């Protein structure tokens, strides 16, 4: 049984269809990256799987059950956003709230288990040095490691990640990737990882789902991220370079939105998925 399965799925905002006829199955323990330009429906795909957005047609299932039916074990790592320095919470409080979200009620035994689960989560991400600091004083890397730990504290079978590496330096990107990769290998958790940059995760990713112009391709990174495939998806000339093991995508059209030679994302038009999030 697939951990995530989309069958003949289509997603639309008003009269605009972001993608259609999407057929994707993600197996337990598989790491799938989701790439594409702004407005292609990457974050919206996660919203569908979280039960926050309905498909225009087709079906979406997690662990064999339709999305929104039952209580599938889904972890979610949101985009990096700064917190108010005055936020009256510590790092361990965030993890406690994440644990509470997966439980009904609490008693003495529940409080003891909660404390044990939070302590174990802190140990897993080596956060002992900052777990008791106010969250508003934490670095972006420390905060994102806590968000990953919070997503995993409910023992999810599926982990949905929305740009978890955004604004992180390479060292913290590596720490976050290692946490997620370790989890999927040890527990068979399926990972759907939205990103604008394939290179940091290239050593661990199994397949890439590339969304563009309402179409998609899925397969191993070096079979999908090619000049031929991306030129077909974007309907314009796109060149993919392999520079010392790093994939660099160069678009020659004025209206293209892909990874540039700097490895950063170049934005040329409003993002539907951001404006409708």
C-alpha positions as CSV (number, residue, x, y, z in Angstrom):
1,X,0.0,0.0,0.0
2,X,1.3,3.4,-1.0
3,X,1.8,6.0,1.7
4,X,0.6,8.8,-0.6
5,X,-1.5,8.2,-3.7
6,X,-3.0,10.8,-6.1
7,X,-5.1,9.4,-8.9
8,X,-6.2,11.5,-11.9
9,X,-6.0,14.5,-9.6
10,X,-6.6,18.1,-10.7
11,X,-6.4,21.3,-8.8
12,X,-7.8,24.7,-9.7
13,X,-8.2,28.2,-8.4
14,X,-11.2,29.7,-10.1
15,X,-10.8,29.3,-13.8
16,X,-7.1,28.5,-13.6
17,X,-6.1,24.9,-13.4
18,X,-2.7,24.4,-11.7
19,X,-2.3,20.8,-12.6
20,X,-4.4,17.9,-13.9
21,X,-4.3,14.2,-14.5
22,X,-1.7,13.9,-11.7
23,X,-1.0,10.3,-11.0
24,X,1.6,9.8,-8.3
25,X,2.3,7.1,-5.7
26,X,4.8,7.6,-2.9
27,X,5.9,4.5,-1.2
28,X,6.8,4.1,2.6
29,X,10.3,5.3,3.2
30,X,10.6,7.1,-0.2
31,X,11.9,10.7,-0.4
32,X,10.2,12.7,-3.2
33,X,11.1,16.3,-4.0
34,X,8.5,18.6,-5.5
35,X,9.9,21.3,-7.8
36,X,8.6,23.9,-10.1
37,X,8.1,27.6,-10.6
38,X,6.0,29.8,-8.3
39,X,2.3,29.3,-8.9
40,X,2.7,25.8,-10.1
41,X,0.8,24.3,-7.2
42,X,3.6,22.9,-5.0
43,X,2.4,24.2,-1.6
44,X,-1.2,23.7,-2.8
45,X,-0.4,20.0,-3.2
46,X,0.6,19.8,0.4
47,X,-2.6,21.6,1.4
48,X,-4.6,18.9,-0.5
49,X,-2.9,16.2,1.4
50,X,-3.4,18.1,4.7
51,X,-7.1,18.2,4.0
52,X,-7.1,22.0,3.6
53,X,-7.8,22.2,-0.1
54,X,-10.2,20.1,-2.2
55,X,-9.3,18.7,-5.6
56,X,-11.2,19.8,-8.6
57,X,-11.3,16.1,-9.7
58,X,-9.6,12.9,-8.9
59,X,-8.7,11.4,-5.6
60,X,-6.0,11.7,-2.9
61,X,-5.3,9.1,-0.3
62,X,-2.9,8.6,2.6
63,X,-2.1,5.1,3.9
64,X,-5.0,3.9,1.7
65,X,-7.6,6.1,3.2
66,X,-9.1,9.2,1.5
67,X,-7.6,12.4,2.7
68,X,-9.8,13.8,5.5
69,X,-11.1,10.4,6.5
70,X,-10.0,8.8,9.8
71,X,-6.9,10.1,11.4
72,X,-3.9,9.4,9.2
73,X,-0.5,10.0,10.8
74,X,0.8,13.1,8.9
75,X,3.6,15.4,10.0
76,X,4.0,18.8,8.5
77,X,7.1,21.1,8.5
78,X,6.1,24.6,7.4
79,X,8.1,27.3,5.7
80,X,10.6,29.1,7.9
81,X,9.1,32.2,9.4
82,X,10.6,34.4,12.2
83,X,8.9,34.6,15.5
84,X,8.4,37.7,17.7
85,X,11.3,38.0,20.1
86,X,8.7,38.5,22.9
87,X,6.9,35.2,22.2
88,X,6.5,33.7,25.7
89,X,7.4,30.1,24.7
90,X,10.5,28.0,25.0
91,X,11.7,25.5,22.5
92,X,10.4,22.6,24.6
93,X,7.0,24.3,24.9
94,X,6.7,24.2,21.1
95,X,7.4,20.4,21.1
96,X,4.9,19.9,23.9
97,X,2.2,21.7,21.9
98,X,3.0,19.5,18.9
99,X,2.7,16.4,21.1
100,X,-0.7,17.7,22.5
101,X,-2.0,18.0,19.0
102,X,-1.9,14.2,18.6
103,X,-3.5,13.3,21.9
104,X,-6.9,13.6,23.5
105,X,-6.9,14.6,27.2
106,X,-4.1,14.5,29.7
107,X,-3.7,13.2,33.2
108,X,-0.8,12.4,35.4
109,X,0.3,9.5,33.3
110,X,-0.2,11.7,30.2
111,X,1.9,14.5,31.6
112,X,4.7,12.0,32.4
113,X,4.6,10.6,28.9
114,X,4.4,14.1,27.4
115,X,7.6,15.1,29.3
116,X,9.4,11.9,28.2
117,X,8.4,12.4,24.5
118,X,9.5,16.0,24.5
119,X,12.8,15.1,26.1
120,X,13.3,12.3,23.5
121,X,12.6,14.7,20.7
122,X,15.1,17.2,22.1
123,X,17.7,14.5,22.3
124,X,17.0,13.4,18.7
125,X,17.8,16.8,17.3
126,X,20.6,17.6,19.8
127,X,18.7,20.6,21.1
128,X,19.7,20.4,24.7
129,X,21.6,23.7,24.5
130,X,18.7,25.8,23.3
131,X,15.5,23.8,24.2
132,X,14.8,26.1,27.2
133,X,15.6,29.4,25.5
134,X,12.7,31.7,24.3
135,X,11.8,30.7,20.8
136,X,12.0,34.3,19.6
137,X,15.8,34.3,20.4
138,X,16.6,31.2,18.5
139,X,18.4,31.2,15.2
140,X,16.6,30.1,12.0
141,X,18.4,26.8,12.0
142,X,17.6,26.0,15.6
143,X,13.9,26.9,15.1
144,X,13.6,24.8,12.0
145,X,15.2,21.8,13.8
146,X,12.5,22.2,16.4
147,X,9.8,22.3,13.7
148,X,11.1,19.1,12.2
149,X,11.2,17.5,15.7
150,X,7.6,18.7,16.3
151,X,6.4,17.2,13.0
152,X,8.0,13.9,13.9
153,X,6.7,13.7,17.5
154,X,3.4,12.2,16.5
155,X,5.2,9.3,14.8
156,X,3.9,10.1,11.3
157,X,3.8,7.7,8.4
158,X,3.9,10.6,6.0
159,X,6.0,13.8,6.4
160,X,5.1,16.9,4.3
161,X,7.8,19.6,4.1
162,X,7.2,23.0,2.6
163,X,10.5,24.7,1.8
164,X,12.1,23.6,5.1
165,X,15.5,24.8,4.0
166,X,14.5,28.4,3.1
167,X,16.8,31.0,4.5
168,X,19.1,28.4,6.2
169,X,22.8,28.4,5.8
170,X,24.4,25.3,4.3
171,X,25.4,23.8,7.7
172,X,21.8,24.1,9.0
173,X,20.4,22.8,5.7
174,X,22.5,19.8,6.1
175,X,21.3,19.2,9.7
176,X,17.6,19.5,8.7
177,X,18.1,17.1,5.7
178,X,19.9,14.6,7.9
179,X,17.1,14.6,10.5
180,X,14.5,14.0,7.8
181,X,16.5,11.4,5.9
182,X,17.4,9.5,9.1
183,X,13.6,9.3,10.0
184,X,12.5,8.0,6.7
185,X,15.2,5.3,6.7
186,X,14.7,4.2,10.3
187,X,10.9,4.3,10.4
188,X,9.8,4.0,6.7
189,X,8.2,7.5,6.8
190,X,7.3,8.7,3.3
191,X,8.6,12.3,2.6
192,X,7.2,14.8,0.2
193,X,9.6,17.7,0.2
194,X,8.7,21.0,-1.6
195,X,11.8,23.0,-2.6
196,X,13.2,25.4,-5.1
197,X,16.7,24.0,-4.8
198,X,17.4,20.4,-5.6
199,X,21.2,20.4,-4.9
200,X,21.2,20.3,-1.1
201,X,18.9,17.2,-1.1
202,X,20.3,15.5,-4.3
203,X,22.3,12.9,-2.3
204,X,19.1,11.6,-0.4
205,X,16.2,12.2,-2.8
206,X,14.8,9.1,-4.6
207,X,12.5,10.8,-7.2
208,X,11.5,14.3,-8.3
209,X,8.0,15.5,-9.1
210,X,8.3,18.5,-11.3
211,X,5.2,20.7,-11.8
212,X,5.1,23.4,-14.6
213,X,2.5,24.8,-16.9
214,X,-0.2,22.5,-15.6
215,X,1.9,19.4,-16.5
216,X,4.2,17.2,-14.5
217,X,7.0,14.7,-14.7
218,X,8.2,12.3,-12.1
219,X,11.3,10.1,-11.9
220,X,14.9,10.0,-10.7
221,X,16.4,13.6,-10.5
222,X,18.8,13.1,-13.4
223,X,16.0,11.7,-15.6
224,X,13.6,14.6,-14.9
225,X,15.9,17.6,-14.5
226,X,17.2,17.5,-18.1
227,X,17.2,20.1,-20.8
228,X,14.8,18.0,-22.9
229,X,12.2,17.4,-20.2
230,X,12.2,21.0,-18.8
231,X,12.1,22.5,-22.2
232,X,9.0,20.5,-22.9
233,X,7.4,21.4,-19.6
234,X,8.1,25.2,-20.0
235,X,7.5,25.4,-23.7
236,X,10.7,27.3,-24.1
237,X,14.5,26.5,-24.3
238,X,15.8,25.4,-20.9
239,X,19.4,24.3,-20.4
240,X,20.5,22.0,-17.5
241,X,24.1,22.0,-16.6
242,X,25.9,19.5,-14.4
243,X,28.7,21.4,-12.7
244,X,30.8,19.2,-10.3
245,X,27.7,17.2,-9.3
246,X,25.4,20.2,-8.9
247,X,22.4,20.6,-11.3
248,X,22.0,24.2,-12.6
249,X,18.9,25.1,-14.6
250,X,19.2,28.1,-16.9
251,X,16.1,29.5,-18.7
252,X,16.4,31.6,-21.8
253,X,12.8,32.8,-21.9
254,X,11.8,36.1,-20.2
255,X,8.8,34.5,-18.6
256,X,10.4,31.5,-17.1
257,X,10.8,30.9,-13.4
258,X,13.4,28.3,-12.6
259,X,16.6,27.8,-10.7
260,X,19.2,30.2,-11.9
261,X,22.9,29.8,-11.9
262,X,23.2,31.2,-8.4
263,X,21.1,28.3,-7.1
264,X,18.4,30.9,-6.0
265,X,14.9,31.1,-7.2
266,X,14.1,34.0,-9.7
267,X,10.5,35.2,-9.5
268,X,8.9,36.8,-12.5
269,X,5.2,36.7,-11.9
270,X,2.7,36.6,-9.0
271,X,2.4,33.2,-7.2
272,X,-1.0,31.7,-7.2
273,X,-0.2,29.3,-4.4
274,X,1.2,32.1,-2.2
275,X,-1.6,34.5,-2.8
276,X,-4.2,31.8,-2.1
277,X,-2.5,30.1,0.7
